């Protein structure tokens, strides 16, 4: 579950990273649908539903919200070494945490985060774990603990594709899958003082080298907008060409 800025009007730093200083952070829209779907299947089959987040301790309040919705456990991955990791680095960290947790049957994530919009985290996580993945899930038809299988509908551009997969698996959901519940005030009060366990790089056996970005394409800020142009007028094409040539001579372009 990722934390994102509520307001899309964020600024870019010189290194092209997002600057959301002063903007309220909320649960990523698509991750909230993933939380709701996890709660629904937990209520049907029992077991344990753990909210796992990668970020700073400021993220605790939104973890508590997910617990108030109905999750049973939580885990925060926080370490200075994790600051600024790219999508692939985040997937490596979360995969290490899931291996350490052990006995995990199903991972639900949002289709993408609403800040960077890459949509690459869930596939990268599945790749790191070596698990099957189902993306763009608009409906989970069945989760069968006895046979360790899942059946889900993928909402593609022109068709609905129904697929089955063995568990454990990673699925990423779209917003059409459900309607997230609002936690009651009583449940919010019950979890108000809960602090999630925190695991750092040492707990996961991860080094800074493991989190190096795959490639740095550019550290250049976007170019400034171009100045407005000037329309060349004239009675006919010849007059316009003559006026254009005069302008180019005047500005020492030719």
N, C-alpha and C positions, 0 to 999 in steps of 0.2 A: 504494500500500500504506500503510495507516494504522496508527498506533500507538494502542492503547487500554489502559485499566486492566484488569489481570487480574481484580480483584475488582469486582463490581457494587455493593458497598456504599460508594459514593462520597457525598460531601457536595455541597451546592449553596452557591455563594457568594451574596452579597447581590444580585448582578446576574443571578442564575439560571444562571451558567456553572458547569461541573463542576469540583469541587475534588478531584483525585485525588492529592494530595500524599502521598508515602510508600507508594503502591501500585505494585507492579511493573507495567511496561508490556510488552505482548506484541503480536504481529502480530494485527490484527483477524481474527477467525475466518473471515469470508467472503472476506477478501482472501487468506488462505492458500490457499483453494480456487482462487482466481483465479491465484495464482502457480503452483500445481501444473498447472492447465490450460494455462497459457502454456508451461511446461516441456515438457509432453507434445507440443504442436504444434511447438515448437522442435526437439525431438528427431526429429520426423517430417520436417520441411521444412527445417531449418537456419535460417540468418539470424542474428538477434540478439534476445535477450530482455532488456529493460531494466527494472529495478525502479525506479519513480519514487515518491518520498515527499515529503510536505510536512510539515515539522516542525523540531524543534531537532536539534542535533548529537548529542544523547543517543539519537537514533533509529538511530545507526550500527550498533549491535550487532544489531538485528533485520534491517537491510539485509544485513548479513553472513550472517545465517542464510538469507535468501532466495538469496544467491549460493551458499551451500553446498548448497542444495537443487538448484541447477542453472541459475540465471539467469546470463547472460553479462556484463551491465553494470548499473550503478546510477547514480542521480542523486538528490541531495537538494536540495530547494528550501527554503532557510532564510534568514530575514531578519527583523529586528525588525518590519518593516512587515507581515509575515504573521501576527504573533501575534494571536490572537483573531479571525481572519477567520471569517465565517459560511460556510455551505455554498456559497452562490453565489460568494463571494469566493475560496474555495478552488478552485472550478471555473475561475474566470478565470485564476488563477495557473497551474494545471496545464495549461490549454489553451494559454497563452502558451509554456510550456516545451515542449509537444509540437510547436507550430509551429516553435520554434527547433530542436528535434531534427531535424525533417523526415524524410521517407521512412518514416513510420510506417504500417503496414498495419492493425493491430488493437490495440485497448486493452481489457484485461480488468480489471474491478474486482469487488469483492464486492457482493452485493445491497444491503447497508447496513453501517454501522459499528455495533458493539455498545455504543457509548457514547451517541450521540445518537439512533440508530435512525431517522433521517429518511428514508433511502433516496433522497434527492434528488440526491446528488452525480453519479452516472453520467448521469442525464438532463440535468442542468445542464451537465456537461462536453460531452456530445454537442451540446447546443444552442449552446454557445460555439464549438465547432469547426465546426458546420454539417454534422455527420456523422449517418448513420442510427444507431439504437440498437436493441438487443434486450435486454430485461430479463427477469429471473427465468429465466435459462437453466439448465436441468437437464442438458442434454447438447448438446455441439457435435458434429453429425454429420459435418461436413466443412469444411475450410478449403482453398480451392483457389487457390494462388498464381498459376496460369496465367490463370484467368478472373477473378481478384480477387473471389471471392465466398465467403460463409460460409453454412452451413445449420445451424440450431440449433433445439432443442426448448425451448419456453417452458412452464414448469410453472405453470399457472394453477389456480384453486381447483377447478374441476370437469373441466377438459380439459387435454390436452397439445397445444399449438399448435406446429406445425412451420413455420418461416419461413425465408426466404432473404434475403440482403442483399448489396449490393455492398460492397466494401472501398475505403477504410478505414471502420471502424465501431467503435462502443463497445458492449461487451456487459457485463452484470452477472450474476454467477453465484450460484447457491444452493449449499448444502452437499451436496446429493445428487449433485453433478456428478462427484465423484471422492473419492479418499482421499489427502490430502497425504502425501508421503514424509517420512521422517526423514533428515536429512543425516547422513552418516557422520562419525565423529570425525576421520578423515583430511581430509575436505573442509572441516570446520570449522576445522581447523588451517591449511589452505592459505589461507583467506580472513581469518584472524584479524587481520591487520594492514592489510587493505584499507580505505582511506578513500574514500567516494564523492565525486565532484566535487560542489561546492556552487554553486548559482546563487542569486543574490539578486534583489531587485526591479530594480536597475539593469541586471542581465544580461538581464532579461526585458522591459525597457522599461515597467515598471509603476509607477504612482504611487499614493500613499495614496488619492487620489480614486477610483481604479479599484476599490479594495477597500472602499469605504464600504458598510455594510450597507444592504439594500434598505429596511428599516423597523425601527424599534425599538418593539416593542409595549409593553414594560413593563420597568422596572428595579426593580420592587418584589419583595421576598422573599415567598415563600408565607406566607399567614396562619397563625398558630399554630392548633393543633388546638382544637376546641371543648371546653369542659368537659363532663363527663358529666352527663346529665340525672337527674331523680328521678322514679321511678314513683309515680303517684297511686293509692292503693288505696282501696277502699270496698266495702260490701256490695252496692251496686247503682249504676246510672248516676247517680242523683240524689245519692248520697253522694259519689261521685267528683267530680261537678261542684262540690258544696259545698266539698270539701277543696281543690280546685284554686283556687276563688275566694278561700278563706282564705289560701292560699299567695301568690297574686298581691297581695292586700291587704297581707300581711305584708312583702312585698318592695317595696311601693310601686310596683308595676307598674300597678295600677288604683286 
